Amino acid sequence: MSGVGKTTIMPDLKSLLSGNFEIHDFDEGAVPTGADHSWRINRTLEWITLGNKKSTEGITVVVCGIVNPDEIESLNKNFPDLEVRTILLDGDVKVIERRLRNRNQNKKVKDDLERVVGSAEAFIENNSRFLPVLREIYKKYGYPIIDTTYIDPKSVAERVVELMK
């Protein structure tokens, strides 16, 4: 979900996972105006395809972004030999809302968000409504969940690395 610290932990992941790892932001290369479910599914498939290609070279691709395990399970059927793991960075909804509102005080950040999704406030509200739903989907699959509410970014990254072993 947005505001849980995915982008914030990337520098720590890069330092902790040197060598045969590539760390990427799901949205790198820019998110198009009006990005929708179809764009996100296609982007997820692109990352899985890259992960499959890189795995043949002995490289693990780590992507920090929002994914739905139901979609991962469906898309990964095309790559039966590829192990795709997903970890939910979670947090208290009110803390996440505050983080997002603080982030959106930067005009450039807010304008970019609104270019993609429309209303920044509606985005924050939708993010808050979907977080408990996504949490339940992760629980259904038994995927790990890290509550980032009161944990510093380096500790979150260390937990992610530990879960990847």
Order of alpha helices (4+ residues) and beta strands (2+ residues): alpha-beta-alpha-beta-alpha-beta-alpha-alpha-alpha-beta-alpha
